[in-house]
């Protein structure tokens, strides 16, 4: 109806003007021309009046609409302010609940890890029974070990005397074995981290977790000090399991800081050969499959090339959980890249000295300059290790080596004391 109103008004104005002209002509006796001009003048007067009246109505309506819009805007502002306050309160409440939930879960996880570490000492004391037999006069250091894992074990072959730290010069083999055993049973196994950096940027991309033992008197036992004795004494599985548990803690802390880094863990064949430790080791790994992209299990070349059925089953269990493998302690550059890749090997570590030798070392079947590209074609990264000099870095970059490790970049450093706090839980922090 409203859309026809202007037309009705216009028609009414025309009718009124025509009526006025007719009255003036017929009733008053004016001439037709005069009556017509007066009617036209009246028509324009009414049109002008209607125009201004309509404009006033529109202005009044616009003012009312603007007032309504202003009122609505005010109400909307108040509602938005109220909504923002509710959102802020909700964020605070959600943040508090999230923090409480995280604290509860973290406490539970760390508590479980703490109980595992406590059990570790009990396992070492109850399961690693070592019988020491003197085969020669004291000081010669020949020891036979019974780890209690399989029947028909053979006596460990004679070992070369390692270069010990000054603190252990002159200490008998029996005493070294006793100190190593006591350190393992007491849980004084320390984790030292050495970075693996990218070339040429030298950005830390991985760490290698290295085991160290601390004696009751506080002396630090390096690998050359304890490896012969923990190997013959059947202590390797306990050490490997402890390093695994603590590496998981470190990786979780790094992940919480959005650090895109991983950790290499050395695994001895003795760990996979010991049925009890192998089962616990693989079960613990299975509970942490979310870290499969951050933990790499590392095996020596000789060990990996001489795997038995038991060891192969253990490694298969690790890779089935999504974890990757690395080969180190390379003594010859005779590498079947395709076979290694099929076994989920994703890293190969080679000494810088071997890579830079003219013929690639004894038994090499490929020139070192071509090794990185060959491995890369099968999804394997080459890592040059034991780098001590800047000149080596320049040559390795020419060989297209993408990762490097060595004291030139950083020696192994201990994890900060607060990284492995008790089960009450707090932030973990790895050594940088």
N, C-alpha and C positions, 0 to 999 in steps of 0.2 A: 504494500500500500504506500509506503513512504516514497518509493521511486516514482510513483505517478503524481505525487503532491505538487511538484513544481509545474507540471503541465496543467493541472486543475487551476492553480493560482493564476497562471498566464491566461488561460481561457476566461477565467472570471474577470480579469482586468480588461480584456478585449470587449467582453459583453457589457461591462459597466461603461466603458468609453463610448461604445456604439449606442447604448441606451441614452447616455447624456446627449449625444449629438441628435438623436431622434427627438428627444423631449424639447431641445432648443429649437429644432426646425418646425415641429408640428404644433407644440403648445405655445411657444413664445412668439413664433413667427419670424425667427431669424432666417436669413438666406441659407441655402444649402451649403455654400462654401464656408460661411462663417461658422455654422454649426459643426461642419466637418473639422475645421482647424481647431476649434475649441475641444472637440472630442479627441483629436490627436494629441493636443497639449496635455489633456487630462491623462491620456494613456501613458505618455512618457513620464509624467509626474508620478503616477502610480508605480510604474516600473522602477524608477529611481528609488522611490520609497521602499519598495519590496526588496531591491538589491541591498540597500543599507540595513534593512531589517534582517535579511538573511545573513549578512556578514556579521551583524551583531550576535545573532543566534549561534553562528558557527564559532565566533570568538569565545562566546560564553561556554559553548559546549567543549571547545578545546581547553579552556581554562579548567573546566571541571575534570576533563580527562587527565590533564597534567597534574591536577591535585590528586586524582585517584592514583596516577602512576607514582607520584611522590610518596603517597601513603603506602602503596604496595612495595616500593623500593625500600622504604624504612622498615617495613615488616620483614622483607626478605633479608635485609642486612642483619636485623636482630636474630632471625632464624639461622643465618649463616654463622654468625658469631656463636650462637648457642651450639650449632653443629660442630664448629671448630673446637669448642671447649670439650664437647663430648668425645671428639676424635682424639684430642690430646689426652684426656683421661683414659680412653681406651688404649692408646699407645703405651702409656705408663703402665697400665695394668697388664697388657700383653707382654711388655718388656720384662716386668717383674716376674710374671709367670714363666716366661721363656728362660730367664736367668735361673729361676728355681729349678725348672725342669732340667736344664743343662747341668747345673751343679749336682742334682740328684744322680743323673746318669753318669757324669764324670766321676763322681765319688764311687759309684758302683763299679765302674770299669777299673779305676785305679785300685780299688779295694781288691778286686779279683787278681789284678797283676801283682799286688803286694803279697797276696796269699800264695800265688804261684812261685814267687821268689823265695818265700819262706819254705815252701815244699821242696824247692830246688836243693837247699842245703841238706834236707832230710834224705832226699833221693841220693845225693852224692855220698852221704855217710852210710846209707844202708845198702846201696847197690854197687858201689865201686870199690870192691874189696881187692886190695893189692897186697901180694905176698912178696916181700923183698928177700932175695936169696943172694948171699955173698958168693960170687963165682971167682973172686980174686981178692987179694988183700985190700983193706980199706983204702979208699982214695982212687982206685981204678975206675969205680963207678959203673960196673956192669950190673944191671937190674933186670929181673924177669917179672912180668905183670900178668895177673889173671883178672880180667874185667868182669868175669861172671856172665858173659853174654852167650857164647857158643861153646860147644865141646870141641876138643881137638885143637885148641889154640897153640900156635907155635911161638917160641920165644922170640922176642924182638931182636932184630939183627944188631950187631955192634954199631954204635953211632960215633960219628966224629965229634970231638970236643968242640963246642961252639965258643965263640968269642964272647965271654961273659962281661957284664957290667962290672965296674970297679968294686961295687959293694959286695959282689959275690965271688971275687977272686979267692981261690984257695978253699972254698967251701966244697965239701965232698958231695958226690952225686946223691948219696943217701939223704944228706941234709937238704939238698935242693929239692928232691922229690917230696920230702916231708913238708917243706915250706910251701911248695906249690899246692900240695894236697890240702894243707891247712887253709890256705888262702881261698881255694875253691869252696871248701866246705863252709867257711865262714862268710861266703858271699862277697869277698873283697876282689871282685872282678870289675875292672874299670873299662869304660868305653872311651877310646880316643878316636877322633874324627879327622880324616885328611880329605880336603876337597878335591874334586875332579872338576877342572875348569874347561870352558870352551876356548877354542883358538880361532882367531887371534884376540877376541875380546877379553879373555880371561875372566869370564863371568862364572861364578860357582853354579854348577848344574847338578852335581851329585856329591855325596860323601862316601868314603869307605870307612866302615866301623871296624876298628882294630882293638883286639883284647890286650889288656895289661893286668898283671896281678900285683896286689899290694900285700907285702908281708906284715906280720903282726907288729914288727918294729917300725913300719912305715916306709920301708924301702920299696921302690918300684921295680918290678921284675919285667924286663923286656922280653920279646919273643925268643931271642937267642938264649936268654937265661932259663926260660921255663918250657919251651916247646918240646925238647927231647924228653923231658920228664913227664909232662902231661900226656904226651903221646904214648910212652911206654906204660904209664900208670893208668891209662883208660879214662883220663879226665877230659878229653876233648869234647865228648857229648855234653857234659855239664856246662862247659864254657860256651859252646855254641848255643845252647838253649838260653843261657843267661843273656848273651849278646842279642839274641833274637827278641827276647822280652823287652829289653831296654831300648832296642832299635825301634820297636813299635811305639814306645812312649815318645821317642824323639821325633819320629815321623808324624805322629798325631799333633805334636806341638808345632812342627813346621807347617803342617797343613792348616792349622788354626790361624797361622799368620799369612796364609795365602802364598806360601813359598813353594814354587814349582821346582822342587828338588827331590832327589831320591837317595837311597842308601844301599851300598853294596855290602852284603854279609858273606863272609867266608864260611864255607861249610866243609867239614872234614868227612871223609868216607866213614870214619868210625862212628859218626853220629847216625848215619843211615844204616850202618851195620848193627848197631845196638837196637834191638827190637823195641825195648821199652822207651828209650829216648826218642827213637824215630817216630813211634806212635804219638808221643806227647808233642814232639816238634811239629809234625804234620797236622795234628788236631789244632794246635795253637795257630798255625798258619791259616787253617780253614776258618777259624773264627775271625780272621782279619783280612778276608779277601777284598775288602774295600781299599786296602793299601797295596793291591797287586801292582798298580802302576808306579809305586814309589819304592818298592823293595826289590832288589836284584840279588839272587843267590849265586855265589861265586865259587868255582871249583878250579883246582889246579889242572893243568893240561894232562899230566900223567895220570892223575886220579880219574879224570873224565874219560880218558881213552881206555881205561881198564875197569870199567864198571861191571859188576856182577849182577845177577838177577835181582838180588835184594836192593842194591843201590839203584838200579834202573827203576824199580818199582817206586822207591822213595822219590826220585827225581820226577817221575811221571805224575805222582800225586801232587807235587809242588806246582808243576806246570798246568795241571788240570784246574787248579785254583786260579789260574791266570797270571802267575808270577813268571818273570823272565830269568834267564840264566846268563852268567858271564864266565869266561874262561881266562884264567891268569896263569902266572908262572910258566909262560911259554918258553920252552927250551929249544924248539925248532919250528921254523915257519913252514911246516907241512900241514896245511889246514884245508879240510874239505868244507868249504863255505856252505855248499848246498846241504850237506848232512847236518852241519851245526845248526843251520837255520831251521831245518825240519825238527830238530830237538829243542826248539825255542831258545836257542842261544842268540842273544841280541847284542852282546858286547864281547870283545876280545882285547885283552890287555897285553901289550908287548913292551919290553924294556926299550927305552930310547936308544941305548947303545946298540942293541940288536938291529933296530930299524935303520940306524945310520951306518951300519957296516956295509962295505961295498957289495958283498955277496949275500947280505941278509942273514949271516950266521950259518953255522954248520947245518946241513940238511935242508936249507931253504929251497922251495920249489917255485918261488915267485920273487921278483925283485921288490924290495920294500916300498919303492916309490909307487908301485901298482897295487899294494895290498889294501889300502883304504878303499879305493874304487871297487876292487873285487868284492870285498866284504859288503860294501854298501849296496851292491846289486842284489844281495840276498837279505837285506834288511839288518845287517850287523854293523855296529859302530866300532871303529878302531880307537883304542885309548892308549896313548903313549905314557908309560909310567917311569918312575925313578929318574925324573928330569932334575938335573942339578945346575945346568949352565944356560945362560941366555942364548948362546950360540946354537944350542940344540933346538931351541924353539923356532928359530928362523928356518933351519933345515926341515923341521917337521911340518911347518906350514907349507913349504914347497912340496912336501909329500902329500898334501891335502889331508893331514891328520886334523880332526875336528875337536878332539878331546885330549886333555893332558893331565897328568898327576905327578907330583914330586915335591921335594923340599924347596925347590925354587919358588913355588907358589905359596906353599905353607907346609910345615912339618905337621905330623899328627898332633892334635891338641886335645886335652881332656875335656869331656863334657862338663859344663859348669856344675858346681855342687848342688844347685837347686833343681837340676833337671829331673832327678829321680826321687822325688819326695815321697813320703809315706802315703798310705792308702786314704788319708783324710783328704788328699787331693789339693793341688794348686797348680798354677801354670808351670809347664815344662819349658825349658829353654835350652837349645843346643848351642854348643860352642861355635862361634863364627870364625 
